[in-house]
Amino acid sequence: MMGRGSFWVRVGVSLVLAGPVALAGCQPLYGGKPEKLASLPKKAHKEEVVVEPTFKDIEDCKADFHADPKTASQQSNAAKALISEGDTAVASSDKATDPAAQGGLLKEGVDRYRSALLKDPYNAEATLKLALAYDRVYRKGCAIAMLKRLSSLTANPKFAKSATAAIDSIGDNAQWFKRYRKDADAAVGR
C-alpha cells in the first residue's frame, strides 16, 4: 500500500513532466510570424458583351383577312377554347430553352389564334393575340394587318366595345410592337 506521501510525489512528477508540454502549447505551432505575400496586380474585368441576334421583320403578309361577312358564322365558345390553347402554347414557348421547341410552340400559338378567328371572325381578343404572336415571329406585315383589322372592328357597334378595349391595352403595354411602335399605333388609329 502506498502512503500519502507517494500521492503527492506522483502529482509533483506529473507537473514537472507536463510543464514543458503545457508551455510548448502556447507558442506558435509553425514558428514566428508569417511572411507577407505580394499582392497581385488587379486586372480589369472585361464585360461580356451579349450580342442579340438581329432578325429582320417580314413586311409583307399573304393572308386574306377580308372574307365575305355574309358567309361568316360566330362560334364564340369554340373560339375561346382555341384562344386558351394558343395562350398555353405561347406561354410554353417562353419557358422552352430549345430554339426549335420555342419556334414550334409559337407556330402552334399562331395556328390556334388563326383557327379561333376562323370560328369567330370578329373576336377582338383573338385578333390582338394573333397580332402579338405575329410580332414575336417577326411577321410585321401580318401584325400590322391584324391591328388594322382590329381598328376596323371599332366601326361596327356590335364589336366596338371589345375592339376599343383591345386597342387601349396596346397603349397600356409599351413593350408590345416596340420595334415598330409608330406603325402599330397608326394601324389602330392612335
N, C-alpha and C positions, 0 to 999 in steps of 0.2 A: 504494500500500500504506500502510496506516495503521500507525503505530508504537505502541509500548507505552503511551505517554502518552495516546493518544487513547482507549484502552480504559478507563482509569481516569477519564477525563473523562466518558465516557458513563455509567459507573456512578455517578459523583457527581451528574450531572444527573438521572439516574433517581431517585436517593434524594431529591434536593431536590424533585422533582415528586411523588414518591409519599408523601412525609412528611405533607403536609396531608390527603391522601386516607386514609392509614392512621390518622391521629389522628381524623379525622371518623368513622371506623367504630366508635370506642369510645364515642361519645356516643349518647344516646338517639335513636332514629330519628325520633320524632314530638314531641320536646320533653321537658319535665320530667315530674314525677310525675303520674299520672292523678288526676282528681278522684274523690272518694269518692261513690258512689251512695247515695241514700237507700234504706234498707231498706223493703220493702213490709210493710204490716201483715199479720200471719198471720190467715188466715181459718179458721174452724173447719170442718173437713170434715164434711159431713153423711153419715152412714152410710146406704147404700141399704138400705131395708127390703124384703126379698123376701117377698112375701105368697104363701103357698102356697094354691092354690085348695082350698076345702073341699068335700068330697063327703060326702053322707050315705049311710051304709051302708043297703042294702036288707035289711030284716029278714025278709021272707017268702021262701019257696022253694017253687016249684011242682013241683019234680022228685020223682018217686016212686023212693025208694031201697029199697023193700021188695017186690021181685018174688018170685014163688013160687020158693023154693030148689030145688024138685024139677025145675024146667024150666031151671035154670041149668047151663051147661056151662063148664068151665075150659079156655081156650085160652091157656095161660101164655106161649107163645112169641109169639103174635100180640099179646098184651097188653104184653109187654116192648118189642116194636118200636114200638107206639103210644106207650108212655111215653117212649121215646127221642125220638120225633118231637115229642111235647109239650114235652119238655125243651129241644129245639132251638128251638122256636117261642118259648117263654118267655124263653130266653136271648137270642134275637134281638130280642125286644121291649125288652130292657134297653139294647141298642145303638142302636135306632132313634131318630131325632131327631124325626120327624114324628109328632104325636099320633095321627093316623089310622092310620099304619102300626103304631104301638105297640098300639093297640086291636085292630087286625086280627090281629096276631100273638098277643096274649093270648087272643082269641076262639078262634084256631086251637089254642092250647095247651089251653084248656078242652075243646074238642071232642075232641082227641086223648086226653086223660085220661079223658073220659067214655066214649069208644069203647073204651079199654083196660078200663074197668070192665064194659062190656058183654061183652067177650071173657073176662074173668076177674073175676067179681063180688066175689071175696073177696081181691083183691090189695090189701094194706095200703099198698104204695108208691103205687099209683095213687090210692087213696083220700086219702092225705095230700097228694099233689101236686095233686089236684083241689081239695082244701080250700084249699091255698095259692094256687092260681090264682083261686079264687072270692074270696079275701081281696083279691087285687090289683085285682080289678074291682069291689070294694065290694059284694059279694054276701054279706053277713054271715050271713044266714039259711041260705044253701046251704053256706057254710063250716062253720057250727055243725052242720048236719045231717050233713055228711061226717065231722066229728070224732066225733059221736055214733055214726055207723056204724063208725068205726074202733074206738071203745070197745066196741061190741057184738061185734066180731071177736075180742076177747080172751076172750070166753066160750066160743068153740069151740077145743078143744085143738089142732086141726089148724092154725089160723091165729093162735093166741095169741102165739107167739114173734115173728112178724113184726109183728103189730099192737102188741105191747108195745114193740118196738124203735122203731116209728114214733112212738108216744106219747112215749117217752123223748126222741126227737130234738126234739120240740116243747118240752120242758123245757130242752133244751140251747141253744135258739135263741130268745133273749128278743125279738128283733125280729119274729118271726112273730106274727101276730094281735095286735099291740101296741095297736091301737085298742080292742080288747075282750078283752084277755088273760084277765080273770077268767072271762068267759063261755066262752072257749075251754078253759081249764083245767077248768072244771066239766063241759064236754061230754065230755072224755076221762076224767073221774073223778079229777082231781088237786086 
